Amino acid sequence: MGIHQALAMAQRQGARWLELRAARSLARLWQRQGKRAEAYALLAPIYDWFTEGFDTADLQEAKILFAQLCFSTPDASPGATRPEHVDSASACPAPTNQWC
C-alpha cells in the first residue's frame, strides 16, 4: 500500500494517529522534493486536530517536521526558534497547537 492509499484509508476510518503517521511520511517525501508549502498544508490541519498527547513520539516528530519546513535548511534543530521573518502573518504560520 502506498502513502497516498494509507492516508486515504486512515481518513476514511477516522484513525487520526494513523492519518498523522501517513501524512508525516508524505510530508517528508514532499520536503525532500522541495514541496515545503504542500507538506505544511497537508500536515498542519491533522496536527491541529490533536488536543493532547504532545509528549508522544508521533506528535513530537510532527513538531520537528514543522520547524524543518519553516526553516531554509533541511536539518533545522528541534529546539530552534523561528527566524524573525517567519511569523504568524507569513506563509508558514505555526499550527494553532503552538508547536514552538
Secondary structure by P-SEA (a helix, b strand, c coil): ccaaaaaaaaaaacaaaaaaaaaaaaaaaaaaacaaaaaaaacaaaaaacccccccaaaaaaaaaaaaaacccccccccccccccccccccccccccccc
